[in-house]
Amino acid sequence: MAIGLAVIMVSLSHLLGKHKWTRAKNTAYECGINPTGDAQQRFSVKYYMVAMLFILFDVEAVFLFPWAVIARELKWFGFWEMLLYIGLVLVGFFYIWKKGILEWNKPERSEG
């Protein structure tokens, strides 16, 4: 039923919609600035690594909130377990810091 509804909506849009191309339709619309350069611009791998690490550490930080809610019920066992967890997160953080992933001003190494 959902697929049929989608097909009907797309078909009606195609049949009833306007198909006239104008100069205004072909202009830049996102920010009003005409694009320059190639759309296939290369980004540094560091950009993606920092983005993935941000998501990773953000998700790890979210685990602290449920622990904080029931910390009194977990007593000392919960405290030591969370201390171990935070220690592992910090080990990972210091590892990526030592590898230089968080430093943007260093030029990338070229293999060769």
RAUR-V690682 format. One record per run of one state. SS is the DSSP state (H for helix, E for strand, L for the rest). FROM is the first residue (numbers start at 1). TO is the last residue. Records with the same first field share a line. If there is no record, write none. Layout:
SS=FROM-TO ; FROM-TO
//
This chain:
L=1-1 ; 17-44 ; 70-70 ; 100-112
H=2-16 ; 45-69 ; 71-99
//
